[in-house]
């Protein structure tokens, strides 16, 4: 019985750069390209080598030294036998046709016979060319030089930055061909591979962990190995950071990979290395923006303006992952950054559901926002009643956080209503202490940290786009805009409308409506800005019935009427002369 070796496929993008990195690490090796873009790598924790495949027949060679895979050679011989039979039947048909042609041509004149001889010579040339091409293909399949790259450890191999982890379509078809056609491969064999891989990873990384609920089928095993290999890069980076924890969990359902859960924890603002859960390099859990002082905010909240706003303040950022066993389909990443007076908490859900058509996991990243006002020191010096109110809000928000997985939107809104009621009291409390402290506890800061998706400036105006998570009706949207000394966006001319529509509205989520500051007054189809009355130019689509509010609708709609009690997003307009950080 032959011993079958299985490896994880990793595709190399730049061969020349890889050789340079190998030489820097004191390793020697040459990459041989025999099939052009079909060159890839088979690797384990200690050994890498090249392999080559034929796109038509999917004949795969096991690159171990310079030997050839016996099974692939057997498959090739079987195909050659089948091709011989097909060729014999084709030759018989050709002979019959030629005999008929000869009988017809004998009756014709000598001139036509000369033409027939010319055609005959062309057919012979075409047959000779076809035979030459077949011989060339066989040579490509038979000749293969493999070079072994030996590494002292898996971390040394993963330190090569030019290796990009993703699933190649050509490599996938070849790899699946082995799993399907090899009769000696069983699920038990794959089980032994999993245990061997797990032992090697435990030796290299103590923080790495994954679990399987059910054993997958044959066709999915190699893909899942690829998934584990891609996540090892993140594990190595996280292991080098102080206090960083990374865990990976694979969940199977009916022998199919249903989801992949990734957890990040313990990221500090002193981290210089960018940490992001990249799955095959195509679907990141987070955003690869430039690193500021608050690293975790830039990656996970996708809002770099927050770092510049909080740059001068003393702050501390921590990220922790919580997994609820009762809700196995969700994972919450709690990101907390502490300001001098307020502690804000943002929760993220990072889950991969299945695989797409390119065999890459489908990643969904959603945000769930909550706020906690925990600091009580300034108010304790001034008034005991205010500190009691702050304790009440703090207890209410902490209780809502315990039931984070259910009814998160309702608990968030109830907490925000209580915050609105006490904003005036907080302002009066902090006025005499510090002007910067009053901004921290204000609803303005609360709105900026939790509800702004994007900002844009035009002349003397600043436009704020609300976030996708929190949605409000028209009265709540008005209150949020007033908190930042602004108002719902109003269009004084067509240029302003096009700017808001193109720069703010069209890019993020083009199918979602946004509230504006235009309202219906009096007769049908008469709408006015809440501040400046009639705009100079207002594009409008007439409908069957008018609603009291106006929204920036679908890209093809332009402005559209809308009910005012529906929850939605909005755009605030703030004059730059007003106080806005």
SULDA-V170690 format. One record per pair of residues at least 6 apart in sequence whose ideal C-beta (glycine too) atoms are under 7 Angstrom apart, sorted by sequence separation. I is the first residue (numbers start at 0). GAP is how many residues later the second one is. If there is no record, write none. Layout:
i=I gap=GAP
i=I gap=GAP
This chain:
i=11 gap=6
i=32 gap=6
i=41 gap=6
i=52 gap=6
i=150 gap=6
i=178 gap=6
i=237 gap=6
i=251 gap=6
i=277 gap=6
i=291 gap=6
i=296 gap=6
i=297 gap=6
i=323 gap=6
i=354 gap=6
i=355 gap=6
i=438 gap=6
i=480 gap=6
i=490 gap=6
i=519 gap=6
i=527 gap=6
i=528 gap=6
i=552 gap=6
i=573 gap=6
i=21 gap=7
i=40 gap=7
i=41 gap=7
i=52 gap=7
i=60 gap=7
i=61 gap=7
i=104 gap=7
i=200 gap=7
i=249 gap=7
i=250 gap=7
i=276 gap=7
i=290 gap=7
i=335 gap=7
i=336 gap=7
i=354 gap=7
i=378 gap=7
i=379 gap=7
i=429 gap=7
i=430 gap=7
i=454 gap=7
i=455 gap=7
i=480 gap=7
i=519 gap=7
i=520 gap=7
i=551 gap=7
i=552 gap=7
i=60 gap=8
i=104 gap=8
i=215 gap=8
i=237 gap=8
i=250 gap=8
i=266 gap=8
i=275 gap=8
i=276 gap=8
i=322 gap=8
i=353 gap=8
i=378 gap=8
i=429 gap=8
i=454 gap=8
i=471 gap=8
i=518 gap=8
i=40 gap=9
i=41 gap=9
i=50 gap=9
i=51 gap=9
i=59 gap=9
i=275 gap=9
i=276 gap=9
i=288 gap=9
i=296 gap=9
i=297 gap=9
i=335 gap=9
i=351 gap=9
i=352 gap=9
i=454 gap=9
i=504 gap=9
i=517 gap=9
i=518 gap=9
i=549 gap=9
i=550 gap=9
i=50 gap=10
i=249 gap=10
i=275 gap=10
i=296 gap=10
i=320 gap=10
i=321 gap=10
i=351 gap=10
i=477 gap=10
i=517 gap=10
i=38 gap=11
i=39 gap=11
i=60 gap=11
i=104 gap=11
i=234 gap=11
i=263 gap=11
i=333 gap=11
i=334 gap=11
i=351 gap=11
i=352 gap=11
i=375 gap=11
i=378 gap=11
i=399 gap=11
i=426 gap=11
i=429 gap=11
i=453 gap=11
i=476 gap=11
i=488 gap=11
i=517 gap=11
i=518 gap=11
i=549 gap=11
i=550 gap=11
i=18 gap=12
i=50 gap=12
i=59 gap=12
i=233 gap=12
i=248 gap=12
i=275 gap=12
i=286 gap=12
i=291 gap=12
i=320 gap=12
i=321 gap=12
i=451 gap=12
i=452 gap=12
i=516 gap=12
i=548 gap=12
i=549 gap=12
i=17 gap=13
i=38 gap=13
i=49 gap=13
i=58 gap=13
i=263 gap=13
i=285 gap=13
i=293 gap=13
i=333 gap=13
i=334 gap=13
i=350 gap=13
i=451 gap=13
i=452 gap=13
i=516 gap=13
i=548 gap=13
i=37 gap=14
i=48 gap=14
i=247 gap=14
i=273 gap=14
i=285 gap=14
i=289 gap=14
i=292 gap=14
i=318 gap=14
i=319 gap=14
i=332 gap=14
i=375 gap=14
i=451 gap=14
i=452 gap=14
i=546 gap=14
i=548 gap=14
i=37 gap=15
i=48 gap=15
i=261 gap=15
i=286 gap=15
i=288 gap=15
i=291 gap=15
i=331 gap=15
i=332 gap=15
i=349 gap=15
i=375 gap=15
i=399 gap=15
i=425 gap=15
i=426 gap=15
i=450 gap=15
i=451 gap=15
i=452 gap=15
i=545 gap=15
i=546 gap=15
i=548 gap=15
i=14 gap=16
i=58 gap=16
i=246 gap=16
i=293 gap=16
i=318 gap=16
i=450 gap=16
i=540 gap=16
i=546 gap=16
i=547 gap=16
i=34 gap=17
i=58 gap=17
i=230 gap=17
i=245 gap=17
i=273 gap=17
i=331 gap=17
i=332 gap=17
i=347 gap=17
i=348 gap=17
i=372 gap=17
i=524 gap=17
i=540 gap=17
i=550 gap=17
i=31 gap=18
i=33 gap=18
i=34 gap=18
i=209 gap=18
i=245 gap=18
i=292 gap=18
i=317 gap=18
i=330 gap=18
i=396 gap=18
i=542 gap=18
i=30 gap=19
i=329 gap=19
i=330 gap=19
i=347 gap=19
i=348 gap=19
i=395 gap=19
i=422 gap=19
i=450 gap=19
i=538 gap=19
i=539 gap=19
i=540 gap=19
i=244 gap=20
i=296 gap=20
i=316 gap=20
i=330 gap=20
i=372 gap=20
i=373 gap=20
i=422 gap=20
i=449 gap=20
i=463 gap=20
i=538 gap=20
i=41 gap=21
i=243 gap=21
i=244 gap=21
i=293 gap=21
i=295 gap=21
i=315 gap=21
i=329 gap=21
i=345 gap=21
i=346 gap=21
i=372 gap=21
i=524 gap=21
i=56 gap=22
i=243 gap=22
i=314 gap=22
i=315 gap=22
i=328 gap=22
i=371 gap=22
i=395 gap=22
i=523 gap=22
i=242 gap=23
i=243 gap=23
i=261 gap=23
i=275 gap=23
i=293 gap=23
i=295 gap=23
i=314 gap=23
i=345 gap=23
i=346 gap=23
i=419 gap=23
i=526 gap=23
i=190 gap=24
i=268 gap=24
i=270 gap=24
i=274 gap=24
i=314 gap=24
i=418 gap=24
i=242 gap=25
i=268 gap=25
i=273 gap=25
i=344 gap=25
i=371 gap=25
i=392 gap=25
i=223 gap=26
i=241 gap=26
i=268 gap=26
i=312 gap=26
i=313 gap=26
i=344 gap=26
i=370 gap=26
i=371 gap=26
i=392 gap=26
i=462 gap=26
i=519 gap=26
i=207 gap=27
i=312 gap=27
i=343 gap=27
i=344 gap=27
i=369 gap=27
i=418 gap=27
i=487 gap=27
i=488 gap=27
i=489 gap=27
i=186 gap=28
i=206 gap=28
i=266 gap=28
i=487 gap=28
i=488 gap=28
i=489 gap=28
i=519 gap=28
i=10 gap=29
i=11 gap=29
i=266 gap=29
i=342 gap=29
i=392 gap=29
i=450 gap=29
i=487 gap=29
i=518 gap=29
i=10 gap=30
i=204 gap=30
i=240 gap=30
i=369 gap=30
i=486 gap=30
i=518 gap=30
i=8 gap=31
i=9 gap=31
i=186 gap=31
i=189 gap=31
i=230 gap=31
i=341 gap=31
i=342 gap=31
i=369 gap=31
i=518 gap=31
i=8 gap=32
i=206 gap=32
i=240 gap=32
i=517 gap=32
i=8 gap=33
i=9 gap=33
i=184 gap=33
i=223 gap=33
i=226 gap=33
i=299 gap=33
i=341 gap=33
i=388 gap=33
i=446 gap=33
i=204 gap=34
i=340 gap=34
i=514 gap=34
i=515 gap=34
i=6 gap=35
i=7 gap=35
i=299 gap=35
i=515 gap=35
i=6 gap=36
i=215 gap=36
i=219 gap=36
i=236 gap=36
i=388 gap=36
i=446 gap=36
i=514 gap=36
i=515 gap=36
i=6 gap=37
i=219 gap=37
i=237 gap=37
i=340 gap=37
i=446 gap=37
i=462 gap=37
i=513 gap=37
i=206 gap=38
i=208 gap=38
i=209 gap=38
i=210 gap=38
i=211 gap=38
i=212 gap=38
i=213 gap=38
i=216 gap=38
i=236 gap=38
i=476 gap=38
i=512 gap=38
i=513 gap=38
i=178 gap=39
i=179 gap=39
i=206 gap=39
i=208 gap=39
i=209 gap=39
i=210 gap=39
i=212 gap=39
i=215 gap=39
i=295 gap=39
i=385 gap=39
i=443 gap=39
i=464 gap=39
i=489 gap=39
i=512 gap=39
i=178 gap=40
i=207 gap=40
i=209 gap=40
i=211 gap=40
i=214 gap=40
i=215 gap=40
i=296 gap=40
i=367 gap=40
i=442 gap=40
i=443 gap=40
i=489 gap=40
i=491 gap=40
i=512 gap=40
i=213 gap=41
i=215 gap=41
i=233 gap=41
i=457 gap=41
i=462 gap=41
i=467 gap=41
i=473 gap=41
i=489 gap=41
i=178 gap=42
i=369 gap=42
i=487 gap=42
i=489 gap=42
i=492 gap=42
i=496 gap=42
i=175 gap=43
i=178 gap=43
i=233 gap=43
i=293 gap=43
i=368 gap=43
i=385 gap=43
i=486 gap=43
i=491 gap=43
i=492 gap=43
i=493 gap=43
i=510 gap=43
i=233 gap=44
i=370 gap=44
i=486 gap=44
i=490 gap=44
i=491 gap=44
i=492 gap=44
i=300 gap=45
i=509 gap=45
i=382 gap=46
i=174 gap=47
i=268 gap=47
i=381 gap=47
i=455 gap=47
i=490 gap=47
i=504 gap=47
i=268 gap=48
i=299 gap=48
i=455 gap=48
i=154 gap=49
i=229 gap=49
i=267 gap=49
i=505 gap=49
i=512 gap=49
i=153 gap=50
i=229 gap=50
i=378 gap=50
i=453 gap=50
i=152 gap=51
i=500 gap=51
i=266 gap=52
i=377 gap=52
i=265 gap=53
i=514 gap=53
i=264 gap=54
i=453 gap=54
i=513 gap=54
i=263 gap=55
i=264 gap=55
i=377 gap=55
i=452 gap=55
i=512 gap=55
i=513 gap=55
i=514 gap=55
i=515 gap=55
i=264 gap=56
i=513 gap=56
i=4 gap=57
i=263 gap=57
i=346 gap=57
i=511 gap=57
i=513 gap=57
i=262 gap=58
i=4 gap=59
i=166 gap=59
i=377 gap=59
i=419 gap=59
i=262 gap=60
i=164 gap=64
i=164 gap=65
i=284 gap=65
i=503 gap=67
i=1 gap=68
i=164 gap=68
i=262 gap=68
i=372 gap=68
i=263 gap=69
i=258 gap=70
i=260 gap=70
i=499 gap=71
i=331 gap=72
i=276 gap=73
i=278 gap=73
i=157 gap=74
i=157 gap=75
i=329 gap=75
i=370 gap=75
i=473 gap=75
i=250 gap=77
i=282 gap=77
i=157 gap=78
i=281 gap=78
i=282 gap=78
i=284 gap=78
i=326 gap=78
i=65 gap=79
i=282 gap=79
i=285 gap=79
i=370 gap=79
i=65 gap=80
i=279 gap=80
i=282 gap=80
i=284 gap=80
i=62 gap=81
i=64 gap=81
i=154 gap=81
i=278 gap=81
i=323 gap=81
i=368 gap=81
i=58 gap=82
i=278 gap=82
i=487 gap=82
i=488 gap=82
i=60 gap=83
i=62 gap=83
i=488 gap=83
i=489 gap=83
i=278 gap=84
i=487 gap=84
i=488 gap=84
i=485 gap=86
i=486 gap=86
i=53 gap=87
i=485 gap=87
i=261 gap=88
i=483 gap=88
i=485 gap=88
i=484 gap=89
i=260 gap=90
i=473 gap=90
i=483 gap=90
i=472 gap=91
i=480 gap=91
i=51 gap=92
i=258 gap=92
i=259 gap=92
i=472 gap=92
i=258 gap=93
i=472 gap=93
i=476 gap=93
i=484 gap=93
i=258 gap=94
i=472 gap=94
i=484 gap=94
i=471 gap=95
i=484 gap=95
i=49 gap=96
i=257 gap=96
i=340 gap=96
i=470 gap=96
i=483 gap=96
i=48 gap=97
i=49 gap=97
i=256 gap=97
i=339 gap=97
i=470 gap=97
i=48 gap=98
i=256 gap=98
i=341 gap=98
i=470 gap=98
i=471 gap=98
i=48 gap=99
i=340 gap=99
i=341 gap=99
i=339 gap=100
i=340 gap=100
i=368 gap=100
i=46 gap=101
i=47 gap=101
i=259 gap=101
i=338 gap=101
i=367 gap=101
i=368 gap=101
i=467 gap=101
i=366 gap=102
i=46 gap=103
i=465 gap=103
i=45 gap=104
i=465 gap=104
i=34 gap=105
i=45 gap=105
i=343 gap=105
i=33 gap=106
i=74 gap=106
i=464 gap=106
i=463 gap=107
i=462 gap=108
i=463 gap=108
i=44 gap=109
i=33 gap=110
i=462 gap=110
i=463 gap=110
i=70 gap=111
i=460 gap=112
i=461 gap=112
i=31 gap=113
i=166 gap=113
i=59 gap=114
i=165 gap=114
i=460 gap=114
i=461 gap=114
i=31 gap=115
i=54 gap=115
i=57 gap=115
i=164 gap=115
i=165 gap=115
i=459 gap=115
i=460 gap=115
i=57 gap=116
i=164 gap=116
i=165 gap=116
i=459 gap=116
i=29 gap=117
i=52 gap=117
i=59 gap=117
i=163 gap=117
i=459 gap=117
i=28 gap=118
i=59 gap=118
i=461 gap=118
i=57 gap=119
i=28 gap=120
i=52 gap=121
i=26 gap=122
i=21 gap=127
i=39 gap=128
i=24 gap=131
i=39 gap=131
i=37 gap=132
i=222 gap=132
i=226 gap=134
i=222 gap=136
i=20 gap=139
i=20 gap=141
i=17 gap=142
i=305 gap=143
i=17 gap=144
i=16 gap=145
i=13 gap=148
i=12 gap=149
i=304 gap=150
i=11 gap=151
i=12 gap=151
i=9 gap=153
i=10 gap=153
i=9 gap=155
i=10 gap=155
i=44 gap=155
i=10 gap=157
i=10 gap=160
i=8 gap=162
i=8 gap=166
i=3 gap=178
i=3 gap=180
i=3 gap=181
i=5 gap=187
i=171 gap=187
i=168 gap=189
i=166 gap=191
i=166 gap=192
i=166 gap=193
i=165 gap=194
i=7 gap=217
i=8 gap=217
i=7 gap=218
i=9 gap=219
i=7 gap=221
i=308 gap=272
